[in-house]
C-alpha cells in the first residue's frame, strides 16, 4: 500500500512538473488547464483519482497557484526520495547496495537540482545562489563532502553542455572521498 501511495504521489508531482515546464512563460497554469493537459496526454485514470480525492485536488491547485522555484526544488527532492523508496520496495538495486543510502539520495538530489538549473537556464552569474541551493538541499544527507569539488560541479553545470547526470557521475567519487 505504501508503494502504491508513493508511486501515485510521484506520478502527480512528476506530471505537475512536466505540465509547468510545458507552460513556461504562459499564464495558464490553473487546475482546469492541468486537467485538460492530462486528457491530452492520456492520463484519464489519474483524473478520476484526482476528482475522488479532495486533498490531492487541493494540493494540485496550491501547487499551480503558488509555484516558485524553491517549492519546485523541494518537491523534486521529495520526488527523488519517493523514487528511491519505490526502488527499494520493488527490488534492491546494485547502486544502493554499493553506497550508503544517504549518498544515493544525495546523488539523486544533486542530479535533480542540476537538471533544474539547466532547465531554468542558470548562468555563471547565478553561481552563488546555485551553490547555496545545492548545499542546502544535501545538508543532512551528505555530511562529509569536498566543498571544492561541489563548487567545481556547480560551476560546470552552469557553464558546460554536459548533462546533469554526466557531471554528477564524473565528480561523484571525488565529492564524497
N, C-alpha and C positions, 0 to 999 in steps of 0.2 A: 504494500500500500504506500509506503514511504517513497519507493522508487517511482510509482505512478504519479504521486503528488509532485515530486521533484521534477519529473520529466515534463509534466503539464506546465509547471511554473516556468521551467527553462524554455519550453516551446513558446509560451506567451511573451516572455521577455525578449527572446530572440526575434520573434515576429514583430514586436513593437520597435525594436532597434532597426530591423530591415525596413519597416514602414516609415519610420522617422528619417532614415537615410534616403529613402526614395523621395521624400518630400522636402529635402534640403532646399531651403530658400523659399518654400511655399508656405502660405499661412494656413492651409487646410490640413491641420493635424488634429482634427476633432474625432470623437468617438464614432460618429456615423461614417466618416471618411475611412476610418480604420476597418469598420465592418465591411464596407464596400470593397476595400483593398483585399480583405480576407476572401470575400466571394470571388473576386477576380483571380486570386491565386489558389483557388480550390481548397479552402480551409473551412468548408461548411460545418463539419463536425465540431470544430473549435467554436464557431459562432453559437451553436446550441449550448455548449458548455458555458460560454460567457453569459448567455441570456439566462441560464438556470442558476448561476452563481453571482449574487449581487455584489459580494465583496470583490470578486475578480473584476466585475464591470467598474466598480468604484476605483480600484487600483488603476485600471487602464485609463479611465477619464482623468485621474490625477496625474498620471504619467504624461499624458498627451497635453494637458493644460499647463504643467509646470516643468516641462523638460528643460533642464540646464545641464551643461557638461559634467558638473560634479555628480549629479544624480545619475546620469547615464554611466559614468565611470564606476560608481558604486554598484549599480545594477549589473554591469559587466563583471565586476568582481564576484558578486553573488552568483551570477550565472556560471562563472568558471568553477566556483566551489560546488555548485549543484551538479555540474557535469562530472566532476571528479567523484562525487558521491555515487552518482549513477554508474559510472565506470566500475567502481569498486563493488557495488552491489551485484552487477551483472557478471563480471569476471575480472579478477585482479590482473592488471596489466603488468608487463615486464618493467616498464618505466617506473611505476610507482613502487615496485619491489626493490629496484636498484638504488633508490634515493629516499630520503626522509619524506614523509607525506607533506610536511610544510614546504619543503623545497619544490616538490611537484606543483603544489598550489601556487607558490610564488612565481615559478616559471610560467605558468599559465596566465597569471595576473599581469606579469610584465609584458607578455606577448599581447594580451588584450589591450593594455594601455598603449603600447607602441602602435598597434593597429589603429587605435582611436586617434593618436597623434597624426598618423599618416592620413587617415580619412578626413580629419579636420584641417589638413594642410599646415600643420605647425612648421615653423621655420626656425633657424638658429636663434633668432631674437626671442623665441619662446623658451629657450633652454632652461633658465632658472625655474620658471613655472612648471615645465615638463619634468624636470628633475625632482622638484618638490612633490609633485603629484605621484611620481613613481615611488619615491621613498615612503611617502605617507601610505600608499596602498600596500606595500610589502611589510610594513612595520608589524612585528608580532609573528610574522610568518617566516621571515628570513632574518634571524638575529645577527648572524655574522656574515658579512659580505664585504667585498672590497669596494669602497666608495669610488676609487679612481676608475675601476672597471665599469661601474654603473654609470658614471659620468660619461665615459667613452661610449657606452652603449646608447645612452640618450642622445648624445651628440651625433652619433652615426645614424640613429633613427631619424633625426631631424634634417640631416644633410644628404643622406645617400638614397639610392633607389632600391637598396636591398629590402626584402620583406621583413616584417617584424619577426617572423619565425626564424629566418636566416640569421638575423642579428642576435637574437637570444641564444640560439644554438651555438653560434660562433663563439660567444663570450661566456657561456654559462659556467664552464668548469673554472675559469679564472675568476669569475664573480664569487663563487662560493668557496674557493680554496683559501 
